[in-house]
Amino acid sequence: MSNVVKFPYSASHRVHSKKPRRSKNGTPEARAAKVATLETAPADIVSISRVRAEAYSEVDRRKLRGSPLRDCIAAVSFGATVVGKMHTAGLKGEPLAAVQSDIRNEWLQTLDRAFGALATISVGLTQAVQTLKALQSETSDFPVNLPAPDLGQPVLNLATEHDQ
């Protein structure tokens, strides 16, 4: 039979603690040398069209499905919250003059931002409606690209019969 002896932790800890520290980014001297080579290297001339193509390829495709009007929704929501607070104060019979002036100023700024956001949203919605109406008035000879491959012309016929 063989005897199995456990290696003492104190011995292994001592051995490992004697090792020099290692950085995943290299030693300070190596980092300084790398920065020095980057500073002295001449600039590359790059074609803008290639850079533009690379930028388009690196676009986050998830953001392409977004709406430019979504950024305005938060401001409108905060404005609606202020209107709700004012309405609640009116229902409770509390005069708005009793609200601190700095809070009233903050409410006014929030309502101004909400009003600007609503203007942006209304312009965007108006442009979208005009675009869709312009497309609706055109007749297209091109086939319709449907998201489901098994839906075809019979479904389109039903849609046009329903519209009439």
C-alpha positions as CSV (number, residue, x, y, z in Angstrom):
1,M,0.0,0.0,0.0
2,S,1.1,3.5,-0.8
3,N,0.8,6.3,1.6
4,V,-0.8,9.5,0.3
5,V,0.4,12.6,2.0
6,K,-1.3,16.0,1.6
7,F,1.1,18.8,0.6
8,P,0.9,21.4,3.3
9,Y,-0.8,24.7,2.3
10,S,1.7,26.8,4.2
11,A,4.5,25.5,1.9
12,S,2.6,26.0,-1.3
13,H,1.4,29.5,-0.2
14,R,5.0,30.5,0.6
15,V,6.2,29.3,-2.8
16,H,3.5,31.1,-4.7
17,S,3.9,34.3,-2.7
18,K,7.6,34.5,-3.8
19,K,6.6,34.7,-7.5
20,P,6.8,38.2,-9.0
21,R,3.5,39.9,-9.8
22,R,2.2,39.6,-13.4
23,S,-0.1,42.1,-15.1
24,K,-2.3,41.0,-17.9
25,N,-1.5,44.3,-19.6
26,G,2.3,43.8,-19.3
27,T,4.9,45.6,-17.2
28,P,4.9,49.4,-16.8
29,E,8.0,49.5,-19.0
30,A,6.4,47.4,-21.7
31,R,3.3,49.7,-21.6
32,A,5.4,52.8,-21.9
33,A,7.3,51.4,-24.9
34,K,4.0,50.5,-26.6
35,V,2.7,54.1,-26.1
36,A,6.0,55.5,-27.4
37,T,5.8,53.5,-30.6
38,L,2.2,54.6,-31.1
39,E,3.1,58.3,-30.7
40,T,6.0,58.2,-33.2
41,A,4.2,56.1,-35.8
42,P,3.1,58.2,-38.9
43,A,-0.6,58.4,-39.5
44,D,-2.1,56.1,-42.1
45,I,-4.1,57.5,-45.0
46,V,-7.4,55.8,-45.2
47,S,-10.0,56.0,-47.9
48,I,-13.2,57.6,-46.5
49,S,-15.5,55.3,-48.5
50,R,-13.8,52.2,-46.9
51,V,-14.2,53.7,-43.5
52,R,-17.9,54.5,-44.2
53,A,-18.5,51.0,-45.4
54,E,-16.9,49.6,-42.2
55,A,-19.0,51.9,-40.1
56,Y,-22.2,50.7,-41.7
57,S,-21.1,47.1,-41.2
58,E,-20.5,47.8,-37.5
59,V,-24.0,49.4,-37.0
60,D,-26.0,47.8,-34.2
61,R,-28.8,46.2,-36.1
62,R,-31.1,46.3,-33.0
63,K,-31.1,50.1,-33.2
64,L,-32.2,50.0,-36.8
65,R,-35.6,48.8,-35.7
66,G,-36.0,51.7,-33.3
67,S,-38.0,54.9,-33.7
68,P,-36.5,58.3,-33.5
69,L,-39.6,59.4,-31.6
70,R,-39.0,57.0,-28.7
71,D,-36.5,59.4,-27.1
72,C,-39.3,61.9,-26.7
73,I,-41.6,59.6,-24.8
74,A,-39.8,60.0,-21.5
75,A,-40.2,63.8,-21.6
76,V,-43.9,63.4,-22.4
77,S,-44.3,60.9,-19.6
78,F,-42.7,63.3,-17.1
79,G,-45.0,66.1,-18.3
80,A,-48.0,63.8,-17.8
81,T,-46.8,63.1,-14.3
82,V,-46.6,66.8,-13.5
83,V,-50.1,67.3,-14.9
84,G,-51.3,64.4,-12.7
85,K,-49.7,66.0,-9.6
86,M,-51.4,69.3,-10.3
87,H,-54.7,67.6,-10.9
88,T,-54.4,65.6,-7.6
89,A,-53.6,68.8,-5.8
90,G,-56.7,70.4,-7.2
91,L,-58.9,67.4,-6.2
92,K,-57.5,67.7,-2.7
93,G,-58.3,71.4,-2.6
94,E,-54.6,72.3,-2.2
95,P,-53.7,75.6,-3.9
96,L,-50.8,75.5,-6.3
97,A,-49.4,78.6,-4.6
98,A,-48.8,76.4,-1.5
99,V,-46.3,74.3,-3.5
100,Q,-42.7,75.5,-3.1
101,S,-41.5,77.9,-5.8
102,D,-38.5,75.7,-6.8
103,I,-40.8,72.7,-7.3
104,R,-43.2,74.9,-9.4
105,N,-40.2,76.0,-11.5
106,E,-39.1,72.4,-11.9
107,W,-42.6,71.5,-13.0
108,L,-42.6,74.4,-15.5
109,Q,-39.3,73.2,-17.0
110,T,-40.6,69.6,-17.2
111,L,-43.8,70.8,-19.0
112,D,-41.7,72.9,-21.4
113,R,-39.6,69.8,-22.3
114,A,-42.8,67.8,-22.7
115,F,-44.3,70.4,-24.9
116,G,-41.2,70.4,-27.1
117,A,-41.2,66.6,-27.2
118,L,-44.9,66.6,-28.2
119,A,-44.1,69.0,-31.0
120,T,-41.3,66.7,-32.3
121,I,-43.7,63.7,-32.0
122,S,-46.4,65.5,-33.9
123,V,-44.0,66.5,-36.7
124,G,-42.8,62.9,-37.0
125,L,-46.3,61.4,-37.0
126,T,-47.4,64.0,-39.6
127,Q,-44.5,63.1,-41.9
128,A,-45.2,59.4,-41.5
129,V,-48.9,59.9,-42.4
130,Q,-48.0,62.0,-45.4
131,T,-45.5,59.3,-46.6
132,L,-48.0,56.5,-46.2
133,K,-50.7,58.5,-48.0
134,A,-48.3,59.2,-50.8
135,L,-47.4,55.5,-51.1
136,Q,-51.1,54.6,-50.9
137,S,-51.9,56.7,-53.9
138,E,-49.3,55.1,-56.0
139,T,-49.9,51.9,-57.9
140,S,-47.0,49.5,-57.8
141,D,-46.1,46.8,-60.4
142,F,-43.7,45.2,-57.9
143,P,-44.7,42.2,-55.9
144,V,-45.4,42.7,-52.2
145,N,-42.8,41.3,-49.9
146,L,-44.8,39.5,-47.2
147,P,-43.1,38.3,-44.0
148,A,-44.7,34.9,-44.2
149,P,-43.8,32.8,-47.3
150,D,-47.1,30.8,-47.2
151,L,-49.2,34.0,-47.5
152,G,-49.7,35.0,-51.1
153,Q,-52.0,36.6,-53.6
154,P,-55.3,35.2,-52.1
155,V,-54.6,37.0,-48.8
156,L,-54.0,40.2,-50.7
157,N,-57.2,39.7,-52.6
158,L,-59.1,39.4,-49.4
159,A,-57.5,42.5,-48.1
160,T,-58.5,44.5,-51.1
161,E,-62.0,43.1,-51.0
162,H,-62.3,44.1,-47.4
163,D,-61.2,47.7,-48.1
164,Q,-64.0,48.1,-50.8
